[in-house]
Amino acid sequence: MAQDAGATTLALGVMEDNPRGRRAYARLGYDLTGERVHVREGRDELFLAKTLPPAPSSR
């Protein structure tokens, strides 16, 4: 998993005009980062991220 590889954050992009996708990611704990990229006329991609819990320690 991502935590096992040392990741502390997961990030992704979703199209601004995809409200169902944005709601789904919000339910999964992702927050808007404030970053956006203009993809083409009238369409922007918004970036979301969430902090991962620490990886369980191995015994």
PQR file of N, CA, C, O and H, with PARSE charges and radii, in Angstrom:
ATOM      1  N   MET A   1       0.827  -1.173   0.000 -0.4000 1.5000
ATOM      2  CA  MET A   1       0.000   0.000   0.000 -0.0000 2.0000
ATOM      3  C   MET A   1       0.881   1.249   0.000  0.5500 1.7000
ATOM      4  O   MET A   1       2.100   1.176   0.156 -0.5500 1.4000
ATOM      5  N   ALA A   2       0.235   2.379  -0.177 -0.4000 1.5000
ATOM      6  CA  ALA A   2       0.969   3.639  -0.262 -0.0000 2.0000
ATOM      7  C   ALA A   2       1.754   3.931   1.016  0.5500 1.7000
ATOM      8  O   ALA A   2       2.897   4.383   0.953 -0.5500 1.4000
ATOM      9  H   ALA A   2      -0.755   2.438  -0.303  0.4000 1.0000
ATOM     10  N   GLN A   3       1.143   3.673   2.178 -0.4000 1.5000
ATOM     11  CA  GLN A   3       1.839   3.939   3.440 -0.0000 2.0000
ATOM     12  C   GLN A   3       3.084   3.069   3.574  0.5500 1.7000
ATOM     13  O   GLN A   3       4.106   3.523   4.089 -0.5500 1.4000
ATOM     14  H   GLN A   3       0.214   3.306   2.229  0.4000 1.0000
ATOM     15  N   ASP A   4       3.005   1.826   3.115 -0.4000 1.5000
ATOM     16  CA  ASP A   4       4.157   0.931   3.191 -0.0000 2.0000
ATOM     17  C   ASP A   4       5.326   1.452   2.368  0.5500 1.7000
ATOM     18  O   ASP A   4       6.484   1.170   2.675 -0.5500 1.4000
ATOM     19  H   ASP A   4       2.175   1.457   2.697  0.4000 1.0000
ATOM     20  N   ALA A   5       5.019   2.214   1.321 -0.4000 1.5000
ATOM     21  CA  ALA A   5       6.057   2.793   0.472 -0.0000 2.0000
ATOM     22  C   ALA A   5       6.529   4.146   1.003  0.5500 1.7000
ATOM     23  O   ALA A   5       7.384   4.786   0.390 -0.5500 1.4000
ATOM     24  H   ALA A   5       4.078   2.443   1.071  0.4000 1.0000
ATOM     25  N   GLY A   6       5.979   4.590   2.142 -0.4000 1.5000
ATOM     26  CA  GLY A   6       6.405   5.845   2.750 -0.0000 2.0000
ATOM     27  C   GLY A   6       5.565   7.050   2.378  0.5500 1.7000
ATOM     28  O   GLY A   6       5.898   8.169   2.768 -0.5500 1.4000
ATOM     29  H   GLY A   6       5.285   4.071   2.641  0.4000 1.0000
ATOM     30  N   ALA A   7       4.482   6.855   1.630 -0.4000 1.5000
ATOM     31  CA  ALA A   7       3.630   7.982   1.243 -0.0000 2.0000
ATOM     32  C   ALA A   7       2.863   8.503   2.456  0.5500 1.7000
ATOM     33  O   ALA A   7       2.419   7.727   3.302 -0.5500 1.4000
ATOM     34  H   ALA A   7       4.212   5.946   1.312  0.4000 1.0000
ATOM     35  N   THR A   8       2.714   9.819   2.530 -0.4000 1.5000
ATOM     36  CA  THR A   8       1.941  10.434   3.610 -0.0000 2.0000
ATOM     37  C   THR A   8       0.686  11.118   3.087  0.5500 1.7000
ATOM     38  O   THR A   8      -0.199  11.475   3.864 -0.5500 1.4000
ATOM     39  H   THR A   8       3.074  10.449   1.842  0.4000 1.0000
ATOM     40  N   THR A   9       0.607  11.302   1.762 -0.4000 1.5000
ATOM     41  CA  THR A   9      -0.518  11.997   1.141 -0.0000 2.0000
ATOM     42  C   THR A   9      -0.883  11.317  -0.168  0.5500 1.7000
ATOM     43  O   THR A   9      -0.012  10.848  -0.900 -0.5500 1.4000
ATOM     44  H   THR A   9       1.327  11.012   1.131  0.4000 1.0000
ATOM     45  N   LEU A  10      -2.173  11.268  -0.456 -0.4000 1.5000
ATOM     46  CA  LEU A  10      -2.657  10.847  -1.768 -0.0000 2.0000
ATOM     47  C   LEU A  10      -3.275  12.064  -2.430  0.5500 1.7000
ATOM     48  O   LEU A  10      -3.981  12.834  -1.779 -0.5500 1.4000
ATOM     49  H   LEU A  10      -2.881  11.649   0.139  0.4000 1.0000
ATOM     50  N   ALA A  11      -3.017  12.245  -3.718 -0.4000 1.5000
ATOM     51  CA  ALA A  11      -3.568  13.381  -4.453 -0.0000 2.0000
ATOM     52  C   ALA A  11      -4.148  12.887  -5.770  0.5500 1.7000
ATOM     53  O   ALA A  11      -3.714  11.876  -6.323 -0.5500 1.4000
ATOM     54  H   ALA A  11      -2.443  11.620  -4.247  0.4000 1.0000
ATOM     55  N   LEU A  12      -5.144  13.628  -6.260 -0.4000 1.5000
ATOM     56  CA  LEU A  12      -5.772  13.273  -7.527 -0.0000 2.0000
ATOM     57  C   LEU A  12      -6.406  14.509  -8.131  0.5500 1.7000
ATOM     58  O   LEU A  12      -6.520  15.551  -7.486 -0.5500 1.4000
ATOM     59  H   LEU A  12      -5.497  14.449  -5.811  0.4000 1.0000
ATOM     60  N   GLY A  13      -6.814  14.373  -9.375 -0.4000 1.5000
ATOM     61  CA  GLY A  13      -7.502  15.456 -10.059 -0.0000 2.0000
ATOM     62  C   GLY A  13      -8.876  15.000 -10.506  0.5500 1.7000
ATOM     63  O   GLY A  13      -9.082  13.827 -10.820 -0.5500 1.4000
ATOM     64  H   GLY A  13      -6.721  13.527  -9.899  0.4000 1.0000
ATOM     65  N   VAL A  14      -9.816  15.937 -10.532 -0.4000 1.5000
ATOM     66  CA  VAL A  14     -11.177  15.662 -10.995 -0.0000 2.0000
ATOM     67  C   VAL A  14     -11.646  16.894 -11.768  0.5500 1.7000
ATOM     68  O   VAL A  14     -11.313  18.026 -11.418 -0.5500 1.4000
ATOM     69  H   VAL A  14      -9.648  16.889 -10.277  0.4000 1.0000
ATOM     70  N   MET A  15     -12.413  16.660 -12.807 -0.4000 1.5000
ATOM     71  CA  MET A  15     -12.898  17.782 -13.605 -0.0000 2.0000
ATOM     72  C   MET A  15     -13.896  18.612 -12.797  0.5500 1.7000
ATOM     73  O   MET A  15     -14.736  18.074 -12.076 -0.5500 1.4000
ATOM     74  H   MET A  15     -12.684  15.741 -13.092  0.4000 1.0000
ATOM     75  N   GLU A  16     -13.784  19.925 -12.933 -0.4000 1.5000
ATOM     76  CA  GLU A  16     -14.647  20.836 -12.181 -0.0000 2.0000
ATOM     77  C   GLU A  16     -16.127  20.580 -12.481  0.5500 1.7000
ATOM     78  O   GLU A  16     -16.978  20.739 -11.606 -0.5500 1.4000
ATOM     79  H   GLU A  16     -13.102  20.363 -13.518  0.4000 1.0000
ATOM     80  N   ASP A  17     -16.427  20.184 -13.714 -0.4000 1.5000
ATOM     81  CA  ASP A  17     -17.822  19.970 -14.097 -0.0000 2.0000
ATOM     82  C   ASP A  17     -18.293  18.535 -13.827  0.5500 1.7000
ATOM     83  O   ASP A  17     -19.215  18.048 -14.482 -0.5500 1.4000
ATOM     84  H   ASP A  17     -15.735  20.055 -14.425  0.4000 1.0000
ATOM     85  N   ASN A  18     -17.654  17.860 -12.860 -0.4000 1.5000
ATOM     86  CA  ASN A  18     -18.031  16.504 -12.467 -0.0000 2.0000
ATOM     87  C   ASN A  18     -18.447  16.511 -10.990  0.5500 1.7000
ATOM     88  O   ASN A  18     -17.691  16.047 -10.137 -0.5500 1.4000
ATOM     89  H   ASN A  18     -16.905  18.255 -12.328  0.4000 1.0000
ATOM     90  N   PRO A  19     -19.642  17.031 -10.681 -0.5600 1.5000
ATOM     91  CA  PRO A  19     -20.046  17.136  -9.272  0.2800 2.0000
ATOM     92  C   PRO A  19     -20.178  15.788  -8.575  0.5500 1.7000
ATOM     93  O   PRO A  19     -19.905  15.691  -7.379 -0.5500 1.4000
ATOM     94  N   ARG A  20     -20.589  14.752  -9.290 -0.4000 1.5000
ATOM     95  CA  ARG A  20     -20.704  13.429  -8.654 -0.0000 2.0000
ATOM     96  C   ARG A  20     -19.330  12.913  -8.238  0.5500 1.7000
ATOM     97  O   ARG A  20     -19.178  12.369  -7.144 -0.5500 1.4000
ATOM     98  H   ARG A  20     -20.811  14.831 -10.262  0.4000 1.0000
ATOM     99  N   GLY A  21     -18.339  13.080  -9.095 -0.4000 1.5000
ATOM    100  CA  GLY A  21     -16.983  12.664  -8.752 -0.0000 2.0000
ATOM    101  C   GLY A  21     -16.439  13.460  -7.579  0.5500 1.7000
ATOM    102  O   GLY A  21     -15.813  12.900  -6.679 -0.5500 1.4000
ATOM    103  H   GLY A  21     -18.463  13.522  -9.983  0.4000 1.0000
ATOM    104  N   ARG A  22     -16.676  14.766  -7.589 -0.4000 1.5000
ATOM    105  CA  ARG A  22     -16.195  15.617  -6.494 -0.0000 2.0000
ATOM    106  C   ARG A  22     -16.818  15.199  -5.166  0.5500 1.7000
ATOM    107  O   ARG A  22     -16.130  15.147  -4.146 -0.5500 1.4000
ATOM    108  H   ARG A  22     -17.184  15.221  -8.320  0.4000 1.0000
ATOM    109  N   ARG A  23     -18.129  14.900  -5.173 -0.4000 1.5000
ATOM    110  CA  ARG A  23     -18.795  14.451  -3.937 -0.0000 2.0000
ATOM    111  C   ARG A  23     -18.253  13.101  -3.478  0.5500 1.7000
ATOM    112  O   ARG A  23     -18.051  12.886  -2.283 -0.5500 1.4000
ATOM    113  H   ARG A  23     -18.688  14.943  -6.001  0.4000 1.0000
ATOM    114  N   ALA A  24     -18.018  12.194  -4.420 -0.4000 1.5000
ATOM    115  CA  ALA A  24     -17.498  10.867  -4.058 -0.0000 2.0000
ATOM    116  C   ALA A  24     -16.133  10.994  -3.387  0.5500 1.7000
ATOM    117  O   ALA A  24     -15.886  10.362  -2.361 -0.5500 1.4000
ATOM    118  H   ALA A  24     -18.183  12.369  -5.391  0.4000 1.0000
ATOM    119  N   TYR A  25     -15.252  11.804  -3.958 -0.4000 1.5000
ATOM    120  CA  TYR A  25     -13.924  11.969  -3.363 -0.0000 2.0000
ATOM    121  C   TYR A  25     -14.012  12.670  -2.008  0.5500 1.7000
ATOM    122  O   TYR A  25     -13.243  12.351  -1.101 -0.5500 1.4000
ATOM    123  H   TYR A  25     -15.453  12.318  -4.792  0.4000 1.0000
ATOM    124  N   ALA A  26     -14.933  13.615  -1.858 -0.4000 1.5000
ATOM    125  CA  ALA A  26     -15.115  14.280  -0.558 -0.0000 2.0000
ATOM    126  C   ALA A  26     -15.545  13.259   0.495  0.5500 1.7000
ATOM    127  O   ALA A  26     -15.070  13.302   1.630 -0.5500 1.4000
ATOM    128  H   ALA A  26     -15.558  13.874  -2.594  0.4000 1.0000
ATOM    129  N   ARG A  27     -16.440  12.344   0.126 -0.4000 1.5000
ATOM    130  CA  ARG A  27     -16.870  11.305   1.072 -0.0000 2.0000
ATOM    131  C   ARG A  27     -15.713  10.396   1.468  0.5500 1.7000
ATOM    132  O   ARG A  27     -15.710   9.831   2.561 -0.5500 1.4000
ATOM    133  H   ARG A  27     -16.826  12.310  -0.796  0.4000 1.0000
ATOM    134  N   LEU A  28     -14.729  10.254   0.581 -0.4000 1.5000
ATOM    135  CA  LEU A  28     -13.558   9.417   0.867 -0.0000 2.0000
ATOM    136  C   LEU A  28     -12.467  10.175   1.622  0.5500 1.7000
ATOM    137  O   LEU A  28     -11.397   9.628   1.888 -0.5500 1.4000
ATOM    138  H   LEU A  28     -14.731  10.713  -0.308  0.4000 1.0000
ATOM    139  N   GLY A  29     -12.741  11.439   1.967 -0.4000 1.5000
ATOM    140  CA  GLY A  29     -11.799  12.199   2.787 -0.0000 2.0000
ATOM    141  C   GLY A  29     -10.869  13.132   2.038  0.5500 1.7000
ATOM    142  O   GLY A  29      -9.955  13.696   2.640 -0.5500 1.4000
ATOM    143  H   GLY A  29     -13.610  11.883   1.751  0.4000 1.0000
ATOM    144  N   TYR A  30     -11.075  13.312   0.741 -0.4000 1.5000
ATOM    145  CA  TYR A  30     -10.234  14.224  -0.037 -0.0000 2.0000
ATOM    146  C   TYR A  30     -10.742  15.650   0.109  0.5500 1.7000
ATOM    147  O   TYR A  30     -11.950  15.886   0.156 -0.5500 1.4000
ATOM    148  H   TYR A  30     -11.817  12.854   0.252  0.4000 1.0000
ATOM    149  N   ASP A  31      -9.806  16.607   0.180 -0.4000 1.5000
ATOM    150  CA  ASP A  31     -10.127  18.031   0.262 -0.0000 2.0000
ATOM    151  C   ASP A  31      -9.516  18.756  -0.930  0.5500 1.7000
ATOM    152  O   ASP A  31      -8.460  18.368  -1.430 -0.5500 1.4000
ATOM    153  H   ASP A  31      -8.825  16.415   0.141  0.4000 1.0000
ATOM    154  N   LEU A  32     -10.189  19.811  -1.380 -0.4000 1.5000
ATOM    155  CA  LEU A  32      -9.639  20.637  -2.456 -0.0000 2.0000
ATOM    156  C   LEU A  32      -8.342  21.279  -1.992  0.5500 1.7000
ATOM    157  O   LEU A  32      -8.249  21.751  -0.859 -0.5500 1.4000
ATOM    158  H   LEU A  32     -11.046  20.126  -0.974  0.4000 1.0000
ATOM    159  N   THR A  33      -7.338  21.298  -2.867 -0.4000 1.5000
ATOM    160  CA  THR A  33      -6.056  21.913  -2.523 -0.0000 2.0000
ATOM    161  C   THR A  33      -6.008  23.383  -2.921  0.5500 1.7000
ATOM    162  O   THR A  33      -5.137  24.122  -2.462 -0.5500 1.4000
ATOM    163  H   THR A  33      -7.414  20.914  -3.788  0.4000 1.0000
ATOM    164  N   GLY A  34      -6.940  23.814  -3.772 -0.4000 1.5000
ATOM    165  CA  GLY A  34      -6.920  25.180  -4.289 -0.0000 2.0000
ATOM    166  C   GLY A  34      -6.214  25.273  -5.633  0.5500 1.7000
ATOM    167  O   GLY A  34      -6.238  26.319  -6.281 -0.5500 1.4000
ATOM    168  H   GLY A  34      -7.648  23.214  -4.145  0.4000 1.0000
ATOM    169  N   GLU A  35      -5.586  24.179  -6.052 -0.4000 1.5000
ATOM    170  CA  GLU A  35      -4.915  24.165  -7.355 -0.0000 2.0000
ATOM    171  C   GLU A  35      -5.909  23.769  -8.430  0.5500 1.7000
ATOM    172  O   GLU A  35      -6.812  22.967  -8.195 -0.5500 1.4000
ATOM    173  H   GLU A  35      -5.566  23.329  -5.526  0.4000 1.0000
ATOM    174  N   ARG A  36      -5.733  24.340  -9.606 -0.4000 1.5000
ATOM    175  CA  ARG A  36      -6.546  23.972 -10.759 -0.0000 2.0000
ATOM    176  C   ARG A  36      -5.722  24.157 -12.014  0.5500 1.7000
ATOM    177  O   ARG A  36      -4.814  24.988 -12.059 -0.5500 1.4000
ATOM    178  H   ARG A  36      -4.999  24.992  -9.797  0.4000 1.0000
ATOM    179  N   VAL A  37      -6.043  23.379 -13.028 -0.4000 1.5000
ATOM    180  CA  VAL A  37      -5.364  23.468 -14.316 -0.0000 2.0000
ATOM    181  C   VAL A  37      -6.432  23.626 -15.385  0.5500 1.7000
ATOM    182  O   VAL A  37      -7.407  22.875 -15.424 -0.5500 1.4000
ATOM    183  H   VAL A  37      -6.780  22.704 -12.991  0.4000 1.0000
ATOM    184  N   HIS A  38      -6.237  24.607 -16.247 -0.4000 1.5000
ATOM    185  CA  HIS A  38      -7.155  24.798 -17.369 -0.0000 2.0000
ATOM    186  C   HIS A  38      -6.837  23.725 -18.405  0.5500 1.7000
ATOM    187  O   HIS A  38      -5.740  23.706 -18.964 -0.5500 1.4000
ATOM    188  H   HIS A  38      -5.446  25.217 -16.215  0.4000 1.0000
ATOM    189  N   VAL A  39      -7.790  22.835 -18.662 -0.4000 1.5000
ATOM    190  CA  VAL A  39      -7.573  21.715 -19.571 -0.0000 2.0000
ATOM    191  C   VAL A  39      -7.909  22.109 -21.000  0.5500 1.7000
ATOM    192  O   VAL A  39      -7.112  21.896 -21.914 -0.5500 1.4000
ATOM    193  H   VAL A  39      -8.681  22.851 -18.208  0.4000 1.0000
ATOM    194  N   ARG A  40      -9.072  22.674 -21.187 -0.4000 1.5000
ATOM    195  CA  ARG A  40      -9.469  23.196 -22.494 -0.0000 2.0000
ATOM    196  C   ARG A  40     -10.624  24.162 -22.284  0.5500 1.7000
ATOM    197  O   ARG A  40     -11.089  24.338 -21.158 -0.5500 1.4000
ATOM    198  H   ARG A  40      -9.719  22.847 -20.445  0.4000 1.0000
ATOM    199  N   GLU A  41     -11.083  24.778 -23.339 -0.4000 1.5000
ATOM    200  CA  GLU A  41     -12.121  25.806 -23.259 -0.0000 2.0000
ATOM    201  C   GLU A  41     -13.271  25.387 -22.346  0.5500 1.7000
ATOM    202  O   GLU A  41     -13.976  24.415 -22.619 -0.5500 1.4000
ATOM    203  H   GLU A  41     -10.705  24.635 -24.254  0.4000 1.0000
ATOM    204  N   GLY A  42     -13.446  26.133 -21.265 -0.4000 1.5000
ATOM    205  CA  GLY A  42     -14.554  25.894 -20.359 -0.0000 2.0000
ATOM    206  C   GLY A  42     -14.390  24.728 -19.409  0.5500 1.7000
ATOM    207  O   GLY A  42     -15.337  24.383 -18.703 -0.5500 1.4000
ATOM    208  H   GLY A  42     -12.873  26.923 -21.044  0.4000 1.0000
ATOM    209  N   ARG A  43     -13.210  24.103 -19.366 -0.4000 1.5000
ATOM    210  CA  ARG A  43     -13.018  22.938 -18.489 -0.0000 2.0000
ATOM    211  C   ARG A  43     -11.740  23.096 -17.682  0.5500 1.7000
ATOM    212  O   ARG A  43     -10.662  23.320 -18.232 -0.5500 1.4000
ATOM    213  H   ARG A  43     -12.440  24.384 -19.940  0.4000 1.0000
ATOM    214  N   ASP A  44     -11.879  22.974 -16.374 -0.4000 1.5000
ATOM    215  CA  ASP A  44     -10.734  23.014 -15.471 -0.0000 2.0000
ATOM    216  C   ASP A  44     -10.687  21.722 -14.669  0.5500 1.7000
ATOM    217  O   ASP A  44     -11.720  21.132 -14.351 -0.5500 1.4000
ATOM    218  H   ASP A  44     -12.755  22.791 -15.927  0.4000 1.0000
ATOM    219  N   GLU A  45      -9.471  21.293 -14.348 -0.4000 1.5000
ATOM    220  CA  GLU A  45      -9.276  20.150 -13.473 -0.0000 2.0000
ATOM    221  C   GLU A  45      -8.913  20.683 -12.095  0.5500 1.7000
ATOM    222  O   GLU A  45      -8.017  21.516 -11.960 -0.5500 1.4000
ATOM    223  H   GLU A  45      -8.632  21.772 -14.606  0.4000 1.0000
ATOM    224  N   LEU A  46      -9.615  20.198 -11.070 -0.4000 1.5000
ATOM    225  CA  LEU A  46      -9.351  20.591  -9.691 -0.0000 2.0000
ATOM    226  C   LEU A  46      -8.538  19.490  -9.025  0.5500 1.7000
ATOM    227  O   LEU A  46      -8.702  18.309  -9.333 -0.5500 1.4000
ATOM    228  H   LEU A  46     -10.343  19.521 -11.179  0.4000 1.0000
ATOM    229  N   PHE A  47      -7.661  19.886  -8.114 -0.4000 1.5000
ATOM    230  CA  PHE A  47      -6.832  18.904  -7.423 -0.0000 2.0000
ATOM    231  C   PHE A  47      -7.284  18.749  -5.984  0.5500 1.7000
ATOM    232  O   PHE A  47      -7.616  19.722  -5.306 -0.5500 1.4000
ATOM    233  H   PHE A  47      -7.528  20.845  -7.863  0.4000 1.0000
ATOM    234  N   LEU A  48      -7.288  17.502  -5.535 -0.4000 1.5000
ATOM    235  CA  LEU A  48      -7.705  17.142  -4.189 -0.0000 2.0000
ATOM    236  C   LEU A  48      -6.606  16.295  -3.562  0.5500 1.7000
ATOM    237  O   LEU A  48      -5.821  15.656  -4.262 -0.5500 1.4000
ATOM    238  H   LEU A  48      -7.019  16.712  -6.086  0.4000 1.0000
ATOM    239  N   ALA A  49      -6.560  16.298  -2.234 -0.4000 1.5000
ATOM    240  CA  ALA A  49      -5.564  15.489  -1.526 -0.0000 2.0000
ATOM    241  C   ALA A  49      -6.123  15.063  -0.183  0.5500 1.7000
ATOM    242  O   ALA A  49      -7.041  15.682   0.356 -0.5500 1.4000
ATOM    243  H   ALA A  49      -7.198  16.817  -1.664  0.4000 1.0000
ATOM    244  N   LYS A  50      -5.549  13.990   0.345 -0.4000 1.5000
ATOM    245  CA  LYS A  50      -5.885  13.579   1.708 -0.0000 2.0000
ATOM    246  C   LYS A  50      -4.633  13.029   2.367  0.5500 1.7000
ATOM    247  O   LYS A  50      -3.780  12.420   1.722 -0.5500 1.4000
ATOM    248  H   LYS A  50      -4.803  13.487  -0.093  0.4000 1.0000
ATOM    249  N   THR A  51      -4.548  13.259   3.669 -0.4000 1.5000
ATOM    250  CA  THR A  51      -3.421  12.777   4.459 -0.0000 2.0000
ATOM    251  C   THR A  51      -3.695  11.338   4.872  0.5500 1.7000
ATOM    252  O   THR A  51      -4.796  11.000   5.306 -0.5500 1.4000
ATOM    253  H   THR A  51      -5.241  13.754   4.193  0.4000 1.0000
ATOM    254  N   LEU A  52      -2.689  10.510   4.731 -0.4000 1.5000
ATOM    255  CA  LEU A  52      -2.822   9.102   5.100 -0.0000 2.0000
ATOM    256  C   LEU A  52      -2.419   8.896   6.551  0.5500 1.7000
ATOM    257  O   LEU A  52      -1.532   9.585   7.056 -0.5500 1.4000
ATOM    258  H   LEU A  52      -1.795  10.784   4.378  0.4000 1.0000
ATOM    259  N   PRO A  53      -3.064   7.953   7.222 -0.5600 1.5000
ATOM    260  CA  PRO A  53      -2.611   7.617   8.572  0.2800 2.0000
ATOM    261  C   PRO A  53      -1.257   6.916   8.479  0.5500 1.7000
ATOM    262  O   PRO A  53      -0.917   6.372   7.429 -0.5500 1.4000
ATOM    263  N   PRO A  54      -0.490   6.923   9.549 -0.5600 1.5000
ATOM    264  CA  PRO A  54       0.799   6.230   9.516  0.2800 2.0000
ATOM    265  C   PRO A  54       0.604   4.741   9.231  0.5500 1.7000
ATOM    266  O   PRO A  54      -0.415   4.154   9.593 -0.5500 1.4000
ATOM    267  N   ALA A  55       1.588   4.151   8.585 -0.4000 1.5000
ATOM    268  CA  ALA A  55       1.546   2.712   8.315 -0.0000 2.0000
ATOM    269  C   ALA A  55       1.622   1.964   9.637  0.5500 1.7000
ATOM    270  O   ALA A  55       2.334   2.383  10.550 -0.5500 1.4000
ATOM    271  H   ALA A  55       2.417   4.628   8.291  0.4000 1.0000
ATOM    272  N   PRO A  56       0.897   0.867   9.742 -0.5600 1.5000
ATOM    273  CA  PRO A  56       1.001   0.070  10.970  0.2800 2.0000
ATOM    274  C   PRO A  56       2.434  -0.431  11.138  0.5500 1.7000
ATOM    275  O   PRO A  56       3.089  -0.805  10.165 -0.5500 1.4000
ATOM    276  N   SER A  57       2.901  -0.433  12.351 -0.4000 1.5000
ATOM    277  CA  SER A  57       4.273  -0.907  12.579 -0.0000 2.0000
ATOM    278  C   SER A  57       4.299  -2.422  12.485  0.5500 1.7000
ATOM    279  O   SER A  57       3.385  -3.108  12.944 -0.5500 1.4000
ATOM    280  H   SER A  57       2.369  -0.129  13.142  0.4000 1.0000
ATOM    281  N   SER A  58       5.359  -2.923  11.885 -0.4000 1.5000
ATOM    282  CA  SER A  58       5.497  -4.379  11.784 -0.0000 2.0000
ATOM    283  C   SER A  58       6.237  -4.889  13.011  0.5500 1.7000
ATOM    284  O   SER A  58       7.099  -4.205  13.562 -0.5500 1.4000
ATOM    285  H   SER A  58       6.101  -2.365  11.512  0.4000 1.0000
ATOM    286  N   ARG A  59       5.900  -6.062  13.418 -0.4000 1.5000
ATOM    287  CA  ARG A  59       6.530  -6.631  14.627 -0.0000 2.0000
ATOM    288  C   ARG A  59       7.646  -7.546  14.263  0.5500 1.7000
ATOM    289  O   ARG A  59       8.291  -8.115  15.144 -0.5500 1.4000
ATOM    290  H   ARG A  59       5.200  -6.618  12.970  0.4000 1.0000
TER
END
